[in-house]
Amino acid sequence: MGQRSKYRKFTEAYRELAVRRMQESDDISRLCREMGISRQLLYQWRDKWERGQAKLDPAQATERQLRQQVVQLKQSLAEKTLQVDFFKGALQKIEALRQSSTGSGETASTQKCGK
């Protein structure tokens, strides 16, 4: 009986697909589980792919780097927007609590005059 190889062979198209999905993904671990590969292997494929791209056309490599920066900046902007929304909501709650309180929060030192 033939023994099955411990290592799987992946096509070049599959590797390129994995690297492209990696560039768009924000959860690399989940991507690796979906594709059935290790993080280390995915990063090896990415490094090899980037070296190959840089050799082919330096202008394309620069464009790819700029696109990656745009993706990172968009992610950063999204995180900052979420933080701003959180703080706006917290501020609104604090202002609502201040308006609903009947006094300064301290007890009076003397009793009120009147009946």
FENSUL-V617853 format. One record per pair of residues at least 12 apart in sequence whose ideal C-beta (glycine too) atoms are under 7 Angstrom apart, sorted by sequence separation. I is the first residue (numbers start at 0). J is the second residue. If there is no record, write none. Layout:
I/J
I/J
This chain:
27/41
17/34
17/36
21/41
17/41
21/45
18/44
17/44
18/45
14/44
18/48
15/48
22/67
25/74
